[in-house]
Amino acid sequence: MATTSFSKKPLALETGEPAVTPPPAGPEATFAKRPKLGSTKSKKREIPEGLWAKCPKCSTMIFDKELDANLKVCGKCGHHFPIGARERINGLVETCSFEEMDAELTSVDALKFTAVSAYADKLQEYQKKTKLKDAVITGIGRIDGFRVGLGVMDFDFLGGSMGSVVGEKLTRLIEAATEKALPLIIISTSGGARMYEGMFSLMQMAKTCGALAYYARQRLPYLSVLTNPTYAGVMASFASVGDLILAEPEALIGFAGPRVIKDTTQAELPPSFQTAEFLMAHGLIDAILPRKEMKEQLGYYLEFLTERMKKSSASA
Ligand SMILES: [Zn+2]
């Protein structure tokens, strides 16, 4: 028995070099090894899925609970995993301070859209899957001592697409913040307008920006936070008109995707094109906020901006 276990390694190497330990006694020795190899493999398969996540950047295996406790940020390399709207709100606002608005608002299938599947079915499917009514949660909460109007988008709901509900909820939030004279924070993630609602989706771009124009007249601060990914109709409307435009590290941000731009312009795109870091170097983004520092940094900006607000209204 001792000879069979010692002879494993030289056999596996399959080099021409003479083995230090004597070669295997016969075919029985190789047969004896196989079940051992097989058993280790089946042990690996036994680990239930969903308990561990592999970091796409540094390939570290991270225990799910550890990832949740770390706001879905890899502890080794700082990679930001996607995070749901509710989780993000929980990590950002003071306990029990968030009063959600328009929680029951849902889309209607105005166009009777049927392509691959009916829009009404799609809505139901995603409502069930995400436990959200649509792709944004809005409300008023307290961050670092400041009462703010807060809107947080969720990419898991139909790619964070903006339909009439997302537009309407954000508009109502902006109007409430205007009325109550509160700072406004919108955290975006979106693939763009919701195709199932056609023109109704595109109208939300003008509607949200119209409400923001009224908000700006009150000299109230609007902080737009862009997270991975923020594209198209959302980026071309409310997400890009913040008094401060902030982003999470390595978030992809743009209007059209890089492939479309490359095909249209027939030009090579620079490395790290459309990343938050690239856009900060080119002046679109004011600061990059790692998720774990976001609460503290937003508090800092709010303090700075509301102090300025007080001073400017006093001098006016
Ligand atoms: Zn990592």
Boltz pocket constraint, residues with backbone or C-beta under 6 A from the ligand:
constraints:
  - pocket:
      binder: B
      contacts: [[A, 55], [A, 56], [A, 57], [A, 58], [A, 59], [A, 60], [A, 74], [A, 75], [A, 76], [A, 77], [A, 78], [A, 79]]
      max_distance: 6.0
